[in-house]
Amino acid sequence: MFIRLALKEDVSSIVDMARANCDETCADEDFDAGMVHATFARYLETANPTFFVVEDHRQVIGFLQCYMFGYDYRAGLYTVQKVLYVKPEKRGTRAAVLLIKHLIQWSQQLGADRIEGGNDNSFQSERTAKFLSHFGFETVGFAMRKKLEEQSHGR
């Protein structure tokens, strides 16, 4: 297994895995392949987001989508692990470990002073936190969400 930057030819694999990820972690939301294509095109044009893939025997089996940002209130840079996905049949292998180790290395090479990560859904949150803690991540704060339904504007 090895990690590399995603190539233009990887977009269909990433779209397929993004669809599987959405089905697994947020099945009540609509998946839009066009949005994934647009996000991937932005990666190819700007490198933000950045996509890494993990290959096993020449097959893409997972991906990491991450971002880099400057702070709004001080000098410096931080990175964000947005999506980490490994195909179910390859979970329990080194794939996710290699992706996170690569995220840490990439962040250090950029000169980032922290990485934010986790999950933004309720799918195996404790397992995700335990996994990331092995790499020095710590729980800070709470992620919260309020879904906005179509409402009348007078209320």
C-alpha positions as CSV (number, residue, x, y, z in Angstrom):
1,M,0.0,0.0,0.0
2,F,1.1,3.5,-0.7
3,I,-0.2,7.1,-0.6
4,R,0.0,9.5,-3.5
5,L,-1.7,12.7,-4.7
6,A,-4.9,12.0,-6.6
7,L,-4.6,12.2,-10.3
8,K,-7.2,13.4,-12.8
9,E,-7.8,9.7,-13.7
10,D,-8.8,9.0,-10.1
11,V,-12.0,11.2,-10.1
12,S,-14.4,8.3,-10.9
13,S,-13.0,6.2,-8.1
14,I,-13.3,9.2,-5.7
15,V,-16.8,9.9,-6.8
16,D,-17.8,6.2,-6.2
17,M,-16.2,6.2,-2.8
18,A,-17.7,9.6,-1.9
19,R,-21.2,8.1,-2.8
20,A,-20.5,5.0,-0.7
21,N,-19.4,7.3,2.2
22,C,-22.5,9.4,1.9
23,D,-24.7,6.3,1.8
24,E,-23.0,5.0,4.9
25,T,-22.6,8.1,7.0
26,C,-25.5,10.4,6.0
27,A,-28.0,8.3,4.1
28,D,-30.7,10.9,4.7
29,E,-28.9,13.5,2.5
30,D,-28.9,13.6,-1.2
31,F,-25.6,12.8,-3.0
32,D,-24.6,15.0,-5.9
33,A,-21.8,13.6,-8.0
34,G,-21.5,16.9,-9.8
35,M,-20.5,18.6,-6.6
36,V,-17.8,16.0,-6.1
37,H,-16.5,16.6,-9.6
38,A,-16.5,20.3,-9.0
39,T,-14.6,19.9,-5.7
40,F,-12.1,17.6,-7.4
41,A,-11.7,20.2,-10.3
42,R,-11.0,22.8,-7.6
43,Y,-8.3,20.5,-6.2
44,L,-6.7,20.2,-9.6
45,E,-6.7,23.9,-10.2
46,T,-5.8,25.3,-6.7
47,A,-4.7,22.3,-4.5
48,N,-7.2,23.4,-1.9
49,P,-8.8,21.0,-1.1
50,T,-6.1,18.4,-1.6
51,F,-6.9,14.8,-2.3
52,F,-4.6,11.9,-1.5
53,V,-5.4,8.3,-2.4
54,V,-4.2,5.0,-1.0
55,E,-3.5,2.2,-3.5
56,D,-3.3,-1.5,-2.9
57,H,-2.1,-3.6,-5.8
58,R,-2.7,-0.7,-8.2
59,Q,-6.3,-0.2,-7.0
60,V,-7.4,2.9,-5.3
61,I,-9.0,1.7,-2.0
62,G,-9.4,4.9,-0.1
63,F,-9.0,8.7,-0.1
64,L,-8.3,11.7,2.1
65,Q,-9.7,15.1,1.4
66,C,-8.0,17.9,3.3
67,Y,-7.7,21.6,3.4
68,M,-5.2,24.3,4.4
69,F,-6.2,27.6,5.9
70,G,-4.5,30.7,7.3
71,Y,-5.8,31.9,10.6
72,D,-8.2,34.9,10.8
73,Y,-6.6,36.3,13.9
74,R,-2.9,35.5,13.8
75,A,-0.1,34.5,11.5
76,G,0.2,30.8,10.7
77,L,-1.4,27.9,8.8
78,Y,-3.5,25.0,9.9
79,T,-4.9,22.0,8.0
80,V,-8.2,20.2,8.2
81,Q,-8.9,16.5,7.6
82,K,-12.3,16.7,5.9
83,V,-13.0,13.2,4.6
84,L,-11.2,10.0,5.3
85,Y,-12.7,7.0,3.5
86,V,-11.5,3.5,3.1
87,K,-13.5,0.9,1.3
88,P,-15.2,-1.5,3.8
89,E,-13.4,-4.6,2.5
90,K,-10.1,-2.8,3.2
91,R,-10.9,-1.5,6.7
92,G,-8.6,-3.0,9.3
93,T,-5.6,-2.8,7.0
94,R,-3.0,-0.1,7.2
95,A,-4.9,2.1,4.7
96,A,-6.4,4.6,7.2
97,V,-3.2,4.7,9.3
98,L,-1.1,5.5,6.2
99,L,-3.6,8.3,5.2
100,I,-3.4,9.9,8.6
101,K,0.3,9.6,8.8
102,H,0.5,11.2,5.4
103,L,-1.8,14.0,6.5
104,I,0.5,14.7,9.4
105,Q,3.6,14.7,7.2
106,W,2.0,16.9,4.6
107,S,0.8,19.4,7.3
108,Q,4.3,19.6,8.7
109,Q,5.8,20.2,5.3
110,L,3.4,23.0,4.8
111,G,4.5,24.6,8.1
112,A,1.1,24.1,9.7
113,D,1.0,24.3,13.4
114,R,-2.1,22.2,13.9
115,I,-4.5,19.8,12.2
116,E,-8.2,19.7,12.8
117,G,-10.1,16.6,12.1
118,G,-12.7,14.1,13.2
119,N,-16.1,13.5,11.7
120,D,-19.0,15.8,11.0
121,N,-21.7,13.2,11.3
122,S,-22.6,10.7,14.0
123,F,-21.2,7.7,12.3
124,Q,-18.9,5.9,14.7
125,S,-17.7,9.1,16.4
126,E,-16.2,7.4,19.4
127,R,-14.3,5.0,17.1
128,T,-13.1,7.9,15.0
129,A,-11.9,9.8,18.1
130,K,-10.1,6.8,19.5
131,F,-8.4,6.2,16.1
132,L,-7.2,9.8,15.8
133,S,-6.1,9.9,19.4
134,H,-3.4,7.3,18.5
135,F,-1.8,10.0,16.4
136,G,-1.9,12.7,19.0
137,F,-5.3,14.3,18.2
138,E,-7.3,15.4,21.2
139,T,-10.9,16.1,21.7
140,V,-11.6,19.9,22.0
141,G,-15.1,21.4,22.2
142,F,-18.2,20.0,20.6
143,A,-19.4,19.9,17.0
144,M,-23.0,20.9,16.8
145,R,-25.5,21.2,14.0
146,K,-28.9,22.7,13.5
147,K,-30.7,21.6,10.4
148,L,-32.8,24.3,8.8
149,E,-36.0,23.2,7.2
150,E,-37.9,25.3,4.8
151,Q,-39.6,27.9,7.0
152,S,-41.8,30.9,6.4
153,H,-39.7,34.1,6.6
154,G,-42.0,35.8,9.1
155,R,-41.0,33.7,12.1
